[in-house]
């Protein structure tokens, strides 16, 4: 009788207990993240690609729960694959409760009614277009008023008033998530196996479970170097948390700034321990390019402020405050995506051959979806989104360009995250500003501009979304045993849990406390901004901005040159990602952290080689875990004590 092979004897990954653990974690994130951001107003746990809440819960699951189960009986402990399945569900869920969807959706669709005044004239300029498509937003005045101001005593949440808008929006959101997941299935092999991108955000969870099949307490947690790195942000963060309660406790300041260029510009010095950890996992040329291009862009901005030249164009509040940098960055992002697809054209031909002709030579059995399902899911989802945008008021031809701009940014930012470790990445502009600048505001009309404004729900401050979570999930799925096809319904389970629970808790908080008393940004300036932008365009219609086209062309050309040089010459020191993302505001916050990571890693590699790099690597992973664990612990403390605004770390 032959012995079973490794695949047969390996523990299964998609088990009931793994999915149950992931579901519980997703539910905690979906309920806890809105509660933390709106009521406690402490450290963010689900605002960015770094998914701090998921990392914190995963630490509890792996280090406390799983080790305890393993000590009771080895059979009870979850395998490495099971743990990763649970983590995948949590990072997918993290993309939904706050910045990714819910904290945007509910306030933005109600803001044009609640904040309408005689002065802003929204009633005349916006309401007719919304009422013509009555399912886009609630219309019950009392339901909207109480959402922002709280319910009178004895009244219950008016769920019926929200039934139509949620029924209109949720199919669109599901189509968006389907397209994102299908695109990542199509690109996975190119990014993971052919280009071998770094995927820095996956290193910590994979290291935490490495060896879990043999022993629940994995080598990562037995490494004293890791605990030294863990202790630095954890101890400093705890001192800051205690300072809130006991002001005599000294506090570590991770932020400083100086004014330069005749006091016109701020030079920010910020140290982010998680970003230091993520950056350590990235190539040195990528790190150099990130901080170098940002410093160059800051110097250019300072020089422009001294000269006194200005470019006045309202592209919306998100992205770069300078239209020049916004257009330049958009051109660079278009080049990053298009040339990236061109580089992977052989793989994409294989995907097309399998999807359209069923080519038996192309294997897709190791993908989450077959290439045929991924291709037609992507096409069907995009067609549905296009039709929905047309129904919502965007002219059909312009809706194509709006969708194209949005997905250029989604794919481009995802590429930036998985290649550079920039877990706090943002884009230089958004698709609404891009299309209105490119074609003028007149072709959109009042209905189109109103629709673009309300579609800020999913296309504006894109600091987290399901596509990036899916990319990291598919990279980590390599550890899962057996077929990966169950990953697709498992991820959708996390999405459903996150949408349902986050909408419920946000409604409960808003109607019980009053939205204007919750997180200020998400309920006051954030929801107003899209409609202020749209009304400005209605009052002062704009033509095609040819200068914007020219600057985007320059950005595209410079990016093309950087990519060509990098692919041609090994010695070329500049990575294209640095140029694509260097002008955004978040890099102004992180340039110093990036510089420190580049300098420290350069010294370690130069004088210690690969052995020294591997020796210190757990310390930098520990910094990520230490800060996120500190944030999570203090949120729990603050929830118990009722404290507010005790933010330990911002990024």
N, C-alpha and C positions, 0 to 999 in steps of 0.2 A: 504494500500500500504506500503510495507516494505521499511525501510530506506536503502540506499546503504551502502555497507560495506566499510571499510577503504581503501581497495585496489582499489575499484571502484571510490571512491571520491578523492583519492590522485592524485596530478598532474602528468601528464606523464613526463617521463625523455627524451626519444628519440624523441624529437620534431625537427622540421625544424630549429627553431632559436637556439637550443642547438648545433645542428650539424654545423650550419652556424658559430656560435661563435667559436667552436672548429676548424673549417676549417680555419677561419681567423687567430686564434692563431697559428695553425700549419704552415700556410704560413709565418707569421711573423718570427717564429723561424727558418724555413727553409731558409729564405732569410737573416735574421738578424744575426744568429749565424755564418755563414761563413764570412759575412761582418765584424763582430766584431773580429773574431779570425785572419782573414787574413789582413784586412786593418787597423782597429782601434788598434788591438792588446791590447785590454783592458782586463777586467775581463772575465773569461770564463762563458758562459751561457748554454752550452750544451755539456760539455766535460765528465761529470761524471753522476753517477746514481742520484745525487741530483737534477738535472734538474733546475738550478737557473732561466733560462729564462722562463720556464713554470710557476714557482712559481710567478715570477714578473708579468707576463701577467695575471695570475689568480687573483693576488691581485688587479690589475687595473679593471678586469672584475667584481669581487665580491664587492670591496669596493667603486669603483667610478661609473662604468657603471651601475651595477645592482641597487645600492642605488639610483642613479639619476633616473633611469627608475621607480623604485618603488615609488618615491616621486611624479612623474608626474601622474601615475596611477598604482595602485597595480597590475593590470592585466598584465602590461608590464614586471614586474620583473620576472626573471628566478627562477624556483624552485631549491631546493637543488640538486635534481636528475639531472636536466638540467645542472646545473653548473658543477657537477662532470663528466658528459658526455663530456663537453667541455674540462675539465682538463685532462681527460683520453686521448683524442686526442692529446693534447699538450705534454704530457709526452712520448707518443709513438713517436711523431714526433721528440722529442728532441734526441732520440737515433740514428738519421740518419745523420744530416747535417755535423758533424765534425768528432770526433774520432770514432763514430759508423760506418760510411760508407764513405761518400763522400770525406772528406778530406784525406782519405786513398786511396780510389779507383783510382781517376784520376791521382795522382802523382805516385803511385806504379806501375801501369800498363805501364806508359811511361818511368819511370826511367831507365830501362835497355838499352834503346836506347839513351836517352839524355846524360846519364852519362858514356856511354861506351868510354873507352880510350885505347890507345895502351898499357898502363901500366897495367890496370886491366883485359884486354883480354876478356871482356864480349862479344865482337863481335863473337869470336870463341867459347866460352864456353856456352853462354846463347842464343844468337840469333837463332841458328839453331833449337833449341827446341821450341822457341816461334813462329818462322815462319812456323814450321810444323803444328802448331795449330794456324793459322793466325788470328783467331777471338779473341784471348786472349788479345791482345794489339793493339793499333794503329800502323801502319807501315809507315805512311806518314811522312817523315823526317821534312818537313817544318812545318806541323801541330804540331809536337812535339816540335820543336825548338821554334816556336812562343808561344806555351803554357807556356814555361818557361821564354821566353825573351820578350814577348809582340809582338803584330801584328804591322807590318809597317803601316804607316798612309794610310788610305783609304781602307784597306783590311778588310774583314769580317771574323767572326769565321768560321772555316772549319768544320761545323757540320757533313758533309758526312764522314770525316775521322774517326769519333767516332761512326758511326752507327753500324758497325759490333761488336766492343768490347762491347758496351753497350747492344747490342742485345744478346751477349753471357753471359754477367755477370748478367743482371737483372733477368732472370729466376732463376738462381742459388740463388741470394739474396732473391728472393721471396720465394723459397723453404725453405731457411734457416729460414726466418721469420715465415713461416707457421709451420714448425716443432717446433719452439720456442713457438708459441702461443698454439699449440696443447698440448705440454708437460705441459704447465702451467694449461690448462684446466684439464688435467688428475690429476695433483698434487694439485689443488686448495683446494679441500675438506680436504685432508690430512693435509695440512699446515695451513689452516684457521680454520677449525672446529674441527679437532681431536687434532692436536698439539698446536693449538692456538699461532702461532708465532706472534711476536710483530708487524711486518710491520711498523717500525717507520716513514718511509717516507710518509705514508698515513695519519698520525695524523694531520699535519698542514692543508692540504686542507679540510679534513673532519670537523675539528674544525671551519674553516673559513665559512663553509656553514651550520653548525648546527643551526637550527632555522630559516633558510632562507625562509621556506614555510610560516611562520607566520609573519616575518618582515625582509625586505631586509638587514637592518643594524643588523647583527647578534650579539649575546652576546659576541662573541670573540672580536669584534671591539669596544665594549662598556666597555671592561675590562681595567682599568688603569694599572694593573700589566703587561698585554701584551705590552702596549705601553712603559713601562719602559724598558722591555727587548728589544723591537724593537729599542728604541732610542740609546742604547749603541753601537751596531755596526754601526747604521746609522750615528750617529754624528761622531764617530771616523773615519768612512770611508769617510765622507764628508770632514773632515779635511785633510785627505790624498789626496783626489781629488783636493781640493783647493791648497794644497801644490805644486802640479804639475804646477799650473798656477801662484801661488803667493808663492815663496819659503820661505817667512818669516812666513807663517802659520805653527805652530808646527804639527808634524805628530806622530801618534801612531805606534810603532813598535811591530808587532805581532810575530816576529821571532828573535831568537838568537841561537848561537851555541858555543860549546866549544870543544876543542880537548882533548881526553883522550886516555888511553892505549898507552902511550909514543908518543902522537901526531899522532897516526896512524888512529884513528877513530873519527868521528864527533858525538857528542851528541846534538841533535837538540831540541830546546825549541820553540814550535809554539802553538799559541792559535787560534783555528778556532771556531768562534761563531756558525756557522751552525752545525758543528759536536758536539759542546757542547750541542746544542739543541737536536739533534738526539740521542746522547748518554744518555741524561737525561731520555729518554723514554724506555730505555733498562734495563733489570734485572741487579742487582748489581753483581751477580756472572759472568755474561757475560762481564761487564765492567772491573772487576778485572782481568779476564783472558786475555782480550785483551792487557791491558798495561803490565801485569806481564810477559806474555810469550814474548812480544816484548823486554822488558828489558833483559830477560834471553838470548834471541837470540843475542841482541846487545853485551852482555858481552861475549858470546861464540865467536862472530865475532872478538871482540877486543883481546881476548886471542889467537885466531888463528893468528891474525896479529903480535902479539908479538913473538909467537913461530916460525913464519916464514914458516909454512906449507902452501901449496897451492894445489888446485885441478884445473888443467887447462883443462877445457872442454868448448867449445863454444856452448852454448845452444841458442844463439841469444841475442839480446840486451834487451829484455823485461823480466820482472820478477826479481828475485833475482840475484844480480851480483855474488853470490857464488853458484857454482853447487851443493854443499852439501845442502844448504837451498832450492835450486830449486827442487831437487829430494825429499827431506824430505817433502816439502810442497805439491808436487804432490801426494805422497803416502797418505798424510793426506786428500787431497781433494778427492781422489778415495774412501777412507774409508768413508768420510762424505756422499758421494753420494750413495755408495752401501749400507751402513748400514742404511741410511735414507730410501732408497727404501725397505729394509728388514723390518724396523719398520712399514712402511705403506703397508705391503704385503696384509693385509686383505682388505684395500681399493682398492689396485691394482687388487686383485682378483675380486672384485665387478666390477671394470671398465672393466676387461677382459670379465666377464660374460655378461655384458650389450653390449659390443662392438661386441662380437663374437656370442652370442646366443640370444641377445635381452631379457635377464632376466627381467621380469616385476617387480621383487622385488627391483631391483636397480633403483633408481630415478636419472635422470639427467636433468629434466626439468628446474632446476634452474641454469644450466651451460650455458656458452656462446655458446658452441657447444655440440651436443649430444656426448656421449662417443664413439659411433660408428664412427661419423665423425672425432672426435679428434684422435682416434686410427689409422684409415686408412689414415688420413691426415698426421700424424706423419710418418707412415710407407712409404707412397708414397713419401713424401718429402725427407726422408732419402735415399731411393733408387735412387731418381733423383740426389741428391747431390753426392752419391757414384759413379753413372755413369758419372756425370760431372767431378768429380775428376779423374776418370780413363781416360776419354777423354783428360783431361788437362795434363796427363803425370804421375800421381801417380799410381804405380802398384796396381791392384785391391785389393789384400789381404792387403797391407799396407794402402790403402785408408780407409779400415774398422777401423783400429787402429787409424788413424789420425782423423777420424770423432768421434770415441769414446773418444779420448783424448780431443777434442774440446768441446764436449757436457758435459763431466765430469766437465770441467772448467766452462762452462756456467751455468750448474745447481748448481754446488757447490758455485760459486760466488753469484748467485741469492739467494741461501739459506743464505749465509753470510749476504747479504744486508738486507733481510727481517727479519732476526733473530737478528742481532747485530746493525743495524742502521749505518753500516760502508758505508756511501754513496760515499766514495772515494775508494772503494775496488779495488785491483788488484790481479792477481794471481802470484804465485811464479815462474811460467814458462809458456810456451805456447806449443800448441800441436805439432808444427813442431819440436821444440827442443826435446820434449819428445819422439816422434817416432824415430827420427834419433839417439838419444842416446840409445834407447831401442833395435833397430835392426841394428844399424850401417848405414853408408851412402851408402855403396856399393849396397845394394839391390834396392835403389831408382834410381840409375843411374843419368845421366845428366838431362833427362826429368823430373824425379820425383823430384829432388832437385830444378829445376827451377820452377816447379809447386808449390812446397811448399813455395818457396819464393814469388811468385806472389799471393798466397793465404794468405799472411800476410794481405791482404785487409780486411779480416773479422775475422781472427783468431789470431791476434797478440796483440796489446795493447788494450785489451778488458776492457776498463773503462766504457763503456756504451753499451747496446745492447737491442734489442726489448724484449728479454725474461724477463729481470728484470722489464721493464716498464709494460709488460703484467701481471706479478705477482702482482704488486701494483695496476694495473687497475682492475684486478679481485677482489682484496680485497675491493676496494672502490665501486665496482659495487653493493655491498650489499645495498647501499643507493638508487639505481635506482629502480623505481617502475615498476611493470609489468615484462614481459619476458626480459631476458638478451640476447636473441639471436641477437637483432640488434647491440649489442656491437661489434660483429665480423666484419661486413661490415664497421662499423664506424671506427674501428681501422685501417682497410685496407685503408679507405679513407685518414686517416692521413698519413699513410705510403706512399701512392701514391703522395700526395701533397708534402711531405718532400723530397722524392727522386727526383721528377721532378724539384722542385724549387731550391733545394740545388745544383743539378748538373748544372742547368742553371746559377745561380749566381756565382758559383765557376769558371765555364768556362769564364764568362764575366769578372770577376776580373783577372783571369790568363792571358787571351788574351789582356786585356786592360792595365794592370800594369806590367805583367810579373811575372810568378810564383815565380821566385827566389827573387822577391822583396816583396812577401807576407810573410806569416808565415814561418820563417826559418825552423822549425822542420818538418813541413808537406811537404815542397818542396825540402829540401836538405838532411840532415842526415837521416830523417825517411825513405824516399823512397829508399835511397842507401842501408840501412842496410840489408834488406832481401837478396839482391843479393851478397853483400859482404860475408854474412854467407854462402850462397849456393856455391859460388866460392871457399871459403876456404875448404868446404867439398869435392869439386871436386878435388882440388889440393892435399889435404891430406886426402884421404878416411879413414873413421873410422870403427872399428869393433863394435860389441855389447859391451856396457859398463855394465859389470856385477856388478861393484861397484854401479853404478846408480840404478840397480835393487835392490841391497841389501839395499841401503839407502831409496829407496821408500818403501821397505818392512818394514823397521824400522818405517818410518812415518805412514804407514798403521797400524802397530801394536800398536804404541803409541796412535793413534787416536781411534782405536778400544777399547783400555783400558780406555781411557777418557770417551768415550760414554757409555761403560758398567758401569763404576763407577757412572756416572751421573744418569743413569737410575735405578741403584740399591740402592744408598745411598742418602738420602735427604741432608745430611750434607756435601757432597762432594763439595769443593769450586771452582773447576776448570771446566770451560765450554769448550767443545772441539773446538768451533769456534776460541778461542784464539790461540790454537796451530796451527790450519789450516792456519791462516792468519798472525800469529805473526811475521814471518820472512820477510815479504814483505817490500819494501822500503817506502810505504805510511804510514805504521804503525810507522816507524822511525820518520815521520813527525807529527804523531797524538797521540803518546803515552802520551804526557803531557796533551793534551786536554781530553783524555780518563781518565787519572788519576784524573784530577780536577773534571770531571763529576762524577766519582765514589765516590770521597771524599765528594763533596757537596751534592750529592743525599743521600749518606749514613748518613750524619749528619741530613738532613731534615727528612728522614724517621725514623731515630732512635729517634729523640727528638720531632717530630711533627706528625709522623704517616701518614696515608693515607690522612688525611685532609690537612696537610701541603704540601704533595706532590702535591695534586690537586690544592692548592692555588698558588704554584710557577710554575706549569706546563705552564700556558700561557706566563710567562716571557721567558721561554726557547724556546717555539714555536715562540715568538716574535723575539728572537735573529736570528733564521733562516730567518724569513721574513724580518727583518731589514737589514741584510747583503745583501740578494739577491735583495731587493728593491734599496739599495744604489748602488749596482753594475749596475743594469739596468738604473737607473737615470743618472749615470755618463757616461755610454755608449752613451746615447742619447745626453748628453752635448758634449762629445768628437766628436760624429758624426757631430754635428752642427758646432763645432769650427774647425774640421779637425785635432784634436790632435791625437797623436799615443803613444802607450806604457804607457798609464796612467792606470796601473793595480791597482785597489783598494784592492782587496783581491784575493789571488790565490785559496785557498780552504776554 
